Amino acid sequence: MKLNKKLLASGVMAATLFAGNAFGAVSAEEAAKLGNSLTPIGAEKAGNGDEIPAWDGGLKEAPAGYNDDGIYINPFPNDEVLFTIDQSNVDQYAENLSPGQVAMIKRYDDYKMPVYQTRRTATYPQSVMEQTVENATKAELIKGGNGIANYQDATPFPIPQNGVEAIWNHITRYRGGSVQRNVGQVTPTENGNYSVVKFQDELTWRAYLKDYEPDQDPNVLFYFKQAITAPARLAGNVLLVHETLDQVKEPRRAWVYNAGQRRVRRAPQVAYDGPGTAADGMRTSDNFDMFNGAPDRYNWELVGKKEMYIPYNSYKLVDRDLSYDDIIKAGHINQDLTRYELHRVWHVRATLKDGARHIYAQRDFYLDEDSWQASVIDHYDGRGELWRVAEAHAMQFYDQQVPWYAIEVLYDLLSGRYLALGLTNEENDPYTFGVERTSREYTPAALRRAGVR
């Protein structure tokens, strides 16, 4: 597949990170592009003169009718489909698709990609963008890329010099500081039958704790807690994670509370290709949030920039008038409810290091330039065959100035099954930002105290 040669004005070309070398901070002259020719996050401000418009600050205001309740309505209800990519014309658009997207279209007769007007809605709070600009001249990779020094909570490498810097931008990106969400996960059978596993997730960055102390747990990036609320046979099980910044120096701390046994135990398997929670084998631990965790098992190559049709402004997928049955279909989600737009993405290729173990031998990431979120990831098995295709159906949480996902979908091309995570259409209180938490609430002892059965 051809790559678009058009790269950022910074002239960054393909690069691979070699262990032992430090990368990161750019010169003040280079960083001066941020907020000028580049957005504060590092995207090209200018459009492409055709489908991609210039970035004008993103979507910062809620549309009329939004009730400030975490139930997001479509700010573009009158936008219409410009054209549709399907089996009849996929070869015409293949240069602007990933191999995985092409494979999905060719595998399923009814799989299609409705393409809409490109709207560059992604933006972050002013303070986050200012911190990102500061990080550009200060943040550095350490220990072969397995940690970051001189970093404050924001995008660390807005002008990336290699692949691992780009992937750290995805891992560390701002998601509201402290948020609770109630979401559903499904893993349909090949004929489309499914049951819903419901989660209550909490995500709190260390600096957003009520009792935050700069010197307390300095290697922790954020705290994550995930309680299963349904079905009854799984309800009450809780996962607690302390996500460390340098996971080679100090591996991710994880514990699970088993409601049936009423006990807490360490969970070292919640990492890399360990099984995802209640996922029926359909995702690994590091498939959550498209990709998470330590980058040390892969070599990371910054292939370059390209224009690509990616899921964007996916407000139809959170429409409260829809049920899960409207969305979940055999083989794939209901593509009539999706929205694709042409955006510039960073292409990052991860290849498994010699001697390292993972079920994915190669992963090709396509990171949205405006948010640093992974939009599409193609996963290859040990034979070099395309195996799984992940798509993140992005949306802007406009009242919080947070780009995030409506749902994540991971398709298995071999089994014909898939996993969809983040469903909110039938959930009460889907998103609550600004929740107040203390460090005591993210301890193993707190898991025991919170045990419901």
N, C-alpha and C positions, 0 to 999 in steps of 0.2 A: 504494500500500500504506500502510495507516495505521501511524503510529508510536505506541507506548505513551508516554503523557505523563509517566510516572513517572520522575523523575530523582533523582540523588543529593541527599541533604539539603543539600549545599553550594549547591544552586540554580543550578548551571552550566547555561546555555542555549546554544543554537546560536551559534557564533561563527566568524569567519573571520580568519585571520592576514593582516595587511597588512605587506608588506616594509618594513623600516626600524624597526618598532616592537619593543620588547623585552617579552616576557611571561615568566612562569615563577613565581618565588617567590611564595608566598602568605603571608598574615599568620600570626603565631604563634597567634592565636586560631583561625584556620581550620585550621591544621595540627594543633591540639590534638584535632581530631576523629579523627585517625589513631590507631588503637588503642582508640578508644572507640566512637563510632557507626559509624566506618569501620574496616576492617581496616588494618594497617600499610601495605598496598599501595594502599589507596584504595577498595576495594569496600565496598558496604553490608554491614555485619555481619548485620543482621536478615534474616530470610526474608520471603516475601511472604504468609505465613499460609496458604499452600496447597501448591503443589508444590515451591517453593524453600525449603530449610531455612536456618536461621541458620548462619553460618560459625563453626565451633568449633575452628579452628586447622589444619584440613586433615589429610591423611593423612601421618603422620610415621614410622610404623613399618611395616616389611616384614611381610607375612603369613607364617604358618608354611609352611615348604616352600621359601622363597626361599633360594638358596645364595650370595648375595652375589657373583654372577658376571655381572651385566649381562643376564641372561636373566630377564625380568620375568614373573611369574605373576599371574593374576587374583586380586585381593584380595576380589572379590565374586562368587564362582562360583555362588552360589545366587540371585542377582538374576534376576527374570523380566521378560519384556516386559509392560509395562502396556497398551500399545495400539500400533498401527502406523498410520503416515500413508502413504497411497498414493493412487492415482487416485480411489478411491471417496469419500475424505473430505478431500482436500487443501484444498478451498475452506473447509472448516470451521476449518482450522488456519493458513490463509494469513497471518493477522496476526502469527503467531509464527514465520514463516519468511521467508527472503530471497526476492526475485523469482527468483534463480537456483535456489534449492532447489525452488521451485514449478515452474520450467521443466523441471528434471530429472525430476520426478515425472510431468509431463504428456508429456514426450518419450518416456519408456521405460515400457512396460506393466509391467515387472517391477521397477521402481525403487521402493523403499519405505524408510521410516525407522522402525526399531523404537525405541520410546521406553521408557526405563527410569526408575526412581527417581532423582531428582537427588541426587547426592553431591558436596558442595563439597570435593573432595580437594586442591585446589591450595594450596600453601604454599611458602615459601622459607626458607632458613636464617635464624636470628635476626639474624645480623650484617647480612644483606642487607636485612631489614626495618627494622632500626635505621638503616641508611644511607639507606633510602628516606624515612624520617621526617625525617632531617636535610636531604635534598635538597629537601623540600617548601618550606622557607623560604630556600633558597640558590640552587638551580639556576635558570638563566635562559636563554631562547632568545636567540641573537645572529644578526645578519646575516639578518634576515627569516625566521628559523626554520631556517637551514641549519647551525646549530651550537649547542652548549650550553656555557655558562660556569658555573663554580663547581659542577662536577658530579663526584661520586664514583661508582664502579661500583655501581649499583643502579638502581631505577626513578627517573627524574629528576622526574616530574611526577605524583605520586599523586592530586593534585586538579587535573585538567587544566582549562585555561581556554579552550582552542581545539583545533582538530583536529590541528594539527601537533605539539602537545605529546602528545596521545594516541598518535600514530603513533610518536613518539620512544620512548614507553614500550614499544612492541612491539619496536622496533629494538634497544634497549639492554638488554632484559630479561635476567636472570641465567639462564645455561644450564649452570651447573656450574663455571665458571671455566676449566677446562682439561679437554678431553674428546677421545677418539678413538672413532670409530664405523666399523663396516663395514656398508654398506647397499647395497641394490639399487634400480635405477630401471628402470621399464618404460614403453614407449609403444605399447600394443597397437594393431593395425590395427582397422578397423571390425568385422571378424568375430572379433576376440579373439586373434589370433595375436600372439606377442610374443617378444622375446629380452631377456635381463637384462644391463644394464650395471652393473658392481659398482664401488663407490667405497670408498676408505678416506679418511675425512674427519678432519681435526684442527681444533679450534677452541680457541684460547688467548687469554684476555683479557690485555692488557698487564700488569696488576698481578699476574698469576699466573705470569709468567716467573720462572725460577730466578734470573736475573740482573737482575731488575727494578730500574730506577732511575727515580724519579719524573720527572726532567727529560729522560729519554731518549725520544724520539718521543712527545711529549705529545699530539699530535693523533691518535694511533692508538688506536682503540677495542679492536680485537682483531686477531689473526692467524689466517688460515684457509688450510689446505692440503688439496687434494683430488687424490688419485691414483686413476687408473682401474686396476683390477686384472683386469678381464675385460670384454669378450671379448678374445682375443689380439690382434686387429687394432688395438685401442685401448689395450691394457695398457701401462703405463709412462708415459703422458701425465700430466702433473701441472700443476695450477693452484695458484698462490700469490697470496694477497690480503692486503694490509695495509689493513684497513678504517679509513678516517679518520673522525674525528668531524665535522669540517667539510669536506665533500667539494666545496664550491664554492671555498673557499680553497685546498684541496689535494685534487684528485681522488683517488679510490680508486687505490692502487697495485696493479697486477696484472701477473703474468707467467705464461707457460705454458712448460713444458718439453715439446718435441716429441720423443718417443722415436725416431721414424723419422729425424729430422734431427739428433738429439743436440745440440740447441741450445735456449737460453732466449731468449725475446723478450718484449717488453712486450705487454700485452693490454688496450688501452684499450676494446675492445669488450665487456669483461666489466663492463657497467654498463647501467642503464636497460633499453631494449628490445633490447639485444644478445642474440644467441642463447644459450640455456642449454646447458651442457655435455652433449654426446651426447644431446640431447633430441629430435632429429628434428623440430625446429621447433615443438615442443609447449609450450615455455615460454620466457619471456624471462629474462635474467639476474636482473632484480629480482622475478621470481616465486619464486625460491628462498627457503625459509623463509617462504613466503606473501608476504612483501614484505621487501626489504632495500635499502640504499643511500641515496643522497641524495634528499631530498624536494623539491628546488627546482623541478621541472618542473610541479608541481601546486599548485593552491589547495586548502587543507584546511579543511573545514567540520565542526564538531562538531555533528552533527544532534541527538543526544540519547541517551537510554537506552531500551532496550526489553527485554522478555522474549522469548527465542527458543530454539527447539530446535536445539542444536548438538552436534556429535560430542564425546563426553567419556568418560573412563575406558575407552578403547578397547583393553583388554587382549586381547580375542579376536584382534585383528589382529597380535599378536606371538606368538601361541601356537605353540610349537615343534612341535606335532603337525600343524600345517598346512603345506602346500607352497604355493608361489606359484601353482600351478594352482588351488588351492582359493580363492584370493583374487581373481585376475585373471580377469575375464569380459568378454565383448563389451559395449562401451558404457559399462560402469562396473564398479567393484569389486563383490564379492559382498556385497550389503547385509545378508544374514542375519548377517554377522559384525560389523556395525557396532552402535554404541550411541549413542543420542541422549538428551539430557537437557535440561530447561528451565533455562536460566541467564539472568542479566542480562548484556547486552552493551552496549558503547558503539558507536553507529553513527557512523562517520566517512566523509564523502564527499570524494573527491579528484577535481577537475576540472582538465583540462589548461589551463595558462596560455596566454594569447594569444601566439603566436609560438613556443611550445615544441613539441617533437616527441616523440611516443610513439605506439605502436600502440594503446594503451588511452586513449581520450578521457576516460573516467570510470571510477572504481573505488569501489565501496561496501564498506567494511570493517566487520566486526562483531567487536569485540575483547572477549574474555572479561574480565569485570570482576575476577575473582579472580586472574588471571595476567598480564593485558595481552597475551596471545597473540592473534593474528588467528585466528579460528575459521572464518569464512566470508568470502570476497571475491567480489563480482560484478564482472565486467569488461565494459565496453561499448566498442564500436568507434567509429570516427569518424562514423558515421551515427546514433549514439545507440542502436544495437541491442545487446541483451544477447548476449554472445559466449562468454565463458568463466566457469566457476564453480569456485572453489577451496574445498576443505574440508580443514581440518586435524583429523585424528582424534587428539585429545589424550589424554594419559595422564600420571599422576604417577609420576615416577621416585622412588619412596618412600624408597629407601635414601640418596638424595642430596638430597631435598627440592627437586627440580627439576621443574616442569611443563614438558612439551615435547610432541613429536608422536610417535605410533606411525608414522603415514605421512601424507604430504601428497598430495592428489589434485587435479588440475586438469583439468576437463572442458571440451571444446570442443563447444558445442551445434551448431555449423554442420557440422563434419566427422564428428561421431559418435565421435571418438577421445578419448583422455585420456592423461595422464601420472600415474604413481604413483611417489613417491620416498620412500625411508626403509625399504623392506622389509628385515626382519631374520630372518625365519623359517628361512631356509636358510643363514644366515651364521654363521661362527665368531666368537667374541668380539665380539658386536654393539656393546656399549658399554663403554668403560673410562674412568672418571672419575679425575681427579687425576693425569693423565699429566704428567711433568716435562719441560719444554722450555725452551730458552734462546733469546735473540733471534737467535743465529747460525743456528739451525735454520730460521728463517723469512726467509732471504735468497736472492736469485737464485743466489748461488754455491752455496748448499746444494742447490738444485734440480739443478745440474750434477753435484755430487758424488753425489747420490742416484740419478742416471740408471741404469736397469737395462738398457737396450739402446740 
